[in-house]
Amino acid sequence: MSCLDSDGTPQRDFIHVADAVEAYLAVADSLARPELRGRAWNAGTSEPVAVIEVVERLIAASGRDLAPDVRGSISPAGEIDRQWLDSTAIRRELGWQPARELGEGLRETYAWYAETFGGPS
């Protein structure tokens, strides 16, 4: 079992892999437009989520009666406490936005791992 090396409060911008792929495809499609070539694009939800919340939601998706294994009391040294992306440009200029809500993506991902690697479903 893995553990949290922080108190779980650091926040990140979590995105489902399928949404990330769609963002890359939107950027690839934009290359036909010379004015957009060479741009940097941020693809995310623009909504920070605490790491502990992701763990709790993943446990809920598993349907198992577990508690997060929190072993840290603060953010690890050198870690940025709050970090997320501003996806305004890719949404406005390329029409991309994530299609999956975090809980949906975690349930889908857990189900895939359980089916693929033979764990509890």
C-alpha positions in Angstrom: 0.0 0.0 0.0 1.3 3.5 -0.8 1.3 6.3 1.7 1.1 10.1 1.6 4.4 11.7 2.5 2.7 14.9 3.3 -0.4 15.8 5.4 -2.4 15.6 2.2 -3.1 19.3 1.9 -0.9 20.1 -1.1 -3.1 21.0 -4.1 -2.7 20.1 -7.7 -4.6 20.2 -11.0 -5.6 16.6 -11.8 -6.7 15.7 -15.3 -7.7 12.4 -16.8 -5.3 10.9 -19.4 -8.0 10.9 -22.1 -8.6 14.6 -21.5 -4.9 15.2 -21.8 -4.8 13.3 -25.1 -7.7 15.4 -26.4 -5.8 18.6 -25.4 -2.7 17.4 -27.4 -4.9 16.6 -30.4 -6.4 20.1 -30.1 -2.9 21.6 -30.1 -1.9 19.4 -33.1 -5.0 20.6 -35.0 -4.0 24.2 -34.3 -0.7 23.8 -36.0 -2.4 24.6 -39.3 -2.9 28.1 -38.1 0.4 30.0 -38.4 -0.5 32.5 -35.7 -0.8 29.7 -33.1 2.4 27.8 -33.9 5.0 27.8 -31.1 2.4 28.7 -28.4 2.5 27.2 -24.9 -0.8 25.7 -23.8 -1.9 24.8 -20.3 -4.4 22.0 -20.2 -6.0 21.3 -16.9 -9.2 21.8 -14.9 -8.0 25.2 -13.4 -9.3 23.8 -10.1 -6.9 22.8 -7.4 -7.7 19.7 -5.5 -6.0 18.6 -2.3 -4.1 15.3 -2.6 -5.9 13.8 0.4 -9.2 14.5 -1.4 -8.0 12.5 -4.5 -7.0 9.6 -2.2 -10.3 9.7 -0.4 -12.2 9.7 -3.7 -10.2 6.9 -5.1 -10.8 4.8 -2.0 -14.5 5.6 -2.4 -14.3 4.5 -6.0 -12.8 1.2 -4.9 -15.7 0.5 -2.5 -13.3 -0.6 0.1 -13.3 0.3 3.8 -9.9 1.9 4.0 -8.4 5.1 5.5 -5.6 7.1 3.8 -2.2 6.3 5.1 -1.0 9.8 6.0 2.6 9.8 7.2 3.6 13.4 6.8 2.7 16.5 8.8 3.5 19.1 6.3 4.4 19.4 2.6 7.7 17.7 1.8 10.7 20.1 1.6 11.0 21.7 -1.8 7.4 20.9 -2.8 5.1 23.7 -4.0 2.1 23.7 -1.8 -0.5 24.8 -4.3 0.0 24.4 -8.0 -2.6 24.4 -10.8 -2.9 25.6 -14.4 -4.8 28.5 -16.0 -6.4 26.8 -19.0 -8.2 30.0 -20.3 -6.2 30.2 -23.5 -6.7 26.6 -24.7 -10.4 26.8 -23.8 -10.9 30.1 -25.6 -8.7 29.7 -28.6 -8.8 26.0 -29.3 -12.2 25.1 -27.8 -10.7 22.4 -25.6 -12.0 21.6 -22.1 -11.8 18.5 -19.9 -14.7 16.2 -20.5 -14.4 14.2 -17.2 -15.1 15.3 -13.7 -12.5 14.2 -11.2 -14.7 11.6 -9.5 -15.8 10.1 -12.8 -12.2 9.8 -13.9 -11.1 8.2 -10.7 -14.0 5.6 -10.8 -13.1 4.9 -14.5 -9.4 4.6 -13.8 -10.0 2.3 -10.7 -12.3 0.1 -12.7 -9.7 -0.2 -15.5 -6.9 -1.1 -13.0 -9.2 -3.7 -11.3 -10.1 -5.3 -14.6 -6.6 -5.2 -16.0 -4.6 -6.3 -13.0 -7.3 -8.4 -11.2 -8.0 -6.5 -8.1 -11.2 -5.9 -6.2 -13.8 -4.1 -8.4 
